[in-house]
Each structure stands twice: as C-alpha cells, then as structure tokens.
Amino acid sequence: MPTEEIKAPVICLSQFSFFLSFFLSFFLSFFLSIHIYLSINGLFNAGMIFIAANIFYLSIYLSIYLSIYLSIYLSQHIFVWFVLRHIGDERIRYRSEIETRYSQAFGSLKKEGEIRFLACGRYFLPAWHGEIRTYTVFFRLLKHSFKAESWKQRRKT
C-alpha cells in the first residue's frame, strides 16, 4: 500500500478525533457549568446575583480548560483505537509487519525501528495518561530507537 494512502487518513483522523473530543467535552463541561450556575443562583437571593454570575464565568473558563485537556486525552485514545483496529487488516499478526505499516503511515519516521513503540502496547497504550508524560515517553523511545538503529548500522560496517 502506498505511503500517501495510509498517511492521509491517519492525519485526518488525528485532527478529526481532536475536534470531536473537544466539542464533546466542551459541551459536557458547559452544561455542567450551567447546572452549577442554576444551583448556586437558587441559593442566593437577588442581591447576591453578582457572586453567582462570577461563579458562572469561572465555571465557563474551567469548562474551556477541561475541554482542552479532555480533548487531548480523548483524541489520543480515539486515534490509537482507530490505528490499531482499522488501518491494518486482520491478517497482520506480527509486530514487524505492524511496524512496517506504521513506518509507512508516518512519513517523517522512515525507518522501521524508529516507531517500534507504536506497535508495542505495553509501552504505547499506557503512556496516554497525560500529554506531558506522553511526549516524554515518545521522545525517550524515539531517542532510544535512534541509538539502537545507529548501533545496528555501526555493527554492520
């Protein structure tokens, strides 16, 4: 399968999953903030409406922050689920074949060994607990794979 045929749906899916999860989490947190506003507004009398409005605005800001964080978290899960389930067909069982598919999908990572962590579930899937840990694990494994690849090249020569 050519690289362009795999690369385009992967990029489109990662963007789509981010926006989908952003809107879902934003609407969920926005309705939660409306519920907080209505419940607090019922507690205060008419003279304390200013405090309730400030709490409402604070909850809107909180919903935006929460939706951004949840969208990063959920989009990675949606992306991983789609890539692991739908890009490769059911006959791909071995890790080397999956790594070859991933190396075709991600054009900047051309060597097969540079993306080994994507096919290895115990390293890749538990890493999506937070974006900071994710990128740390990503760059650490990428750095390790570069070292391993350069060691293999030096050993061959």
N, C-alpha and C positions, 0 to 999 in steps of 0.2 A: 504494500500500500504506500503510495507516495506521501512525502512529508506534509505537503500542503493539505491533503485530505484529512489528516489527523490533527494537524496544528490548528486549523481554523475552528473546528468545533470545540477544541479544548479552551482556546482563548475566549470564544464567545460564551461558552458555558461558565467560565470563571466570572466574567463580567455579569452575566445574567443571574447567576446564583448570588452574587454580592447584592445587586439591586433588589432582587426578590426578597432576600432575607432582610435587607434594610427596610423596605416598605412594610413587611410583615411585623418586624419588631418595633418599628416606629408607631404603627397604628395600634399595636398592642399596648405599648407604653403610653401613648397619647390617651387612649381610652382609660387606662389606669389613672392617669393624671386628672382626667375629667371626673372620674369616680372619687378621687381624693378631694378634689375641689368641692364637689357636691356634698360630700360627707362633712367636710370642715365648715362649709357655708351653712349647713343646717345647725351646727353647734354654736356659731356666733350670731349675735343679733345684728341689726342693720348698721350700728356704729362700728362694728369690727370687720366690715366687709373688706377694708383695705388689707388687713392681715391675711384674710382668706385669698384675696387676689394675688398677693405676693407669694403665698404658698403655691398657688396655681401656676404662676410664672416659673417658679423654681422647679415645680414638677415637670413643666414642659422642657426646660433645659435638661433636667435629669433624663427625660424620655429621649431627647435627641442623643445625649451621650450614651445612654443604654442601647439605643438602636444602632449606633455606630459600632459599639463593642459587640453586640449580638450579631450584627450583620457580618463582621469579620469572622466571628466564630462559626456561625451557621453556614456561611458561604463556603468555608473551607470543608466543612463536613459534606455539604451537597456536592462540591467539586470532587472530593475524594470518592464519595459514593458513586458518582457517575463514571469517573475514570476507571475505578476498579470493576465496575459492573458492565459498562456498555461499550467502552472503546475496544477492548479486546473481545474476541469471540469466545465461546465456551470451550473451544478446543485448546486454548492456551493454558497450559497447566504448569509449565516450568518457569522458574524465575528468570532464566536467561532470555527466554522469549518475551516475557513481560518487560524486562529491562530494555530490550531492543525496541519494543513498541514505545516505551517512554522516551527513549533517546530519539526516536523519530518525531514524537509529539512535541518535545521541547527543543526547538531548533538551536538555541544557544548552548545546550548541553549535548554535544555531538557524540561524545564517547559513551560507550555502553556502561562503563564502570562509574561514571560520574553521577549517575542517578540511581544507583543501587538501592539507596534508602527508600525510594518511592515504592519499590516492589516488596520491600520487607516490612510487613505490617507491624511488627513489634517495635520498630524504630519510628515508622512514619505516622501511623494512626494515633498512638498515644501522645504524639507531640502537639496535637492541635488543642491543647488546653488553654492556650493564650497566645496572642500573636508574638509577644516578646520571646517566649520560650520556643515558639515555632521557628522564628527566624534564627534564633541561636542554634537550634538543632540543625536547621537547614544549612547554615554556613559552616557549622562544625563538621557535619557529614560531607559536605561538598569539599571542604578543605582536606578532610581525610581521604576522600576518593581521589583528589588531585595528587596527593602524596603517594597513594597506592599505585596510581596509574604511572606516575613518573618513575617510581621504583621498579615497576614491571618493565618499562621502556629501557631503563639503565641496565637491568638484568639481562635483557635480550641482547644488548650490544656488547 
